[in-house]
Amino acid sequence: MRVAVIGSDVPALVLALKLVKDHTVTVVEQEAEIGMPVHHPGRVFDLDLLSQYIPPSHHTILQLQQNDVEYGCRWEWVIKLLTIECSTKGVNFETRSRITSMVNGDLGTRLNFNHSQTKDWLEVDAVVDMNIVQDLGPGKQTHSLNHENLVPWGRPETAAAQGVLVPTAHLEELSPPDPAFVVGRADAQTEIWWYGTAEWEPAKGVLERMTGRLPLNPRLVSFDGCVLLAERVHKGMEVTHI
């Protein structure tokens, strides 16, 4: 079966790795570069689970640091290493590609893209939208999807969130008010995330600002949670589509 997975964050890439064992899989991403911009805290609870998808020999790249209840890491490199695993195992990628329409035909569902590549369409048998934490592409545009033709699954409830990356050495001076996540990394940097918009502005040391949508269930805001979501979709597809 030919499957299009929309989005390229961790749940999408884990799902692609599960599906590509038996099917032809194409990941469709609006951004030009997979893994950027960052819009998710770098959190891992179970390193053994992480090792099932990213070889332990690559873990040093992630700047893993054990915190109180989780390991902090560089989320963009989690995605990039998963992308390498996907590519190695035969997953196809359509980057800088926004779906402008979905058309049903005798040979499946035709996805029309707005990019300028030689082939600006793709025919598939199933389409699953795995955009969870980020829906808008360049220019604040998004895919034009026929939701009746998408694989249904139990998407988590989400809310707008934002974060800042600061040097860990400055953390005590910043005193962020009631953050949802404070995640230290081994590169001497710390991510501070909160839901919604906040009037708080760090006094100094902001290295990066991040925005997106995050699940309200904090356990899902992690690599482990992303795997759980991918498994939920995969099991549902096995029952109803594969």
Secondary structure as UniProt FT lines:
FT   STRAND          2..6
FT   HELIX           10..19
FT   TURN            20..22
FT   STRAND          24..28
FT   TURN            34..35
FT   STRAND          43..44
FT   HELIX           47..53
FT   HELIX           56..62
FT   STRAND          65..66
FT   STRAND          71..72
FT   HELIX           75..88
FT   TURN            89..90
FT   STRAND          92..94
FT   STRAND          99..105
FT   TURN            106..107
FT   STRAND          108..113
FT   STRAND          121..124
FT   STRAND          126..129
FT   HELIX           138..140
FT   HELIX           147..149
FT   STRAND          158..167
FT   HELIX           168..170
FT   HELIX           171..174
FT   STRAND          181..184
FT   TURN            186..187
FT   STRAND          189..195
FT   STRAND          208..215
FT   HELIX           218..220
FT   HELIX           223..240
//
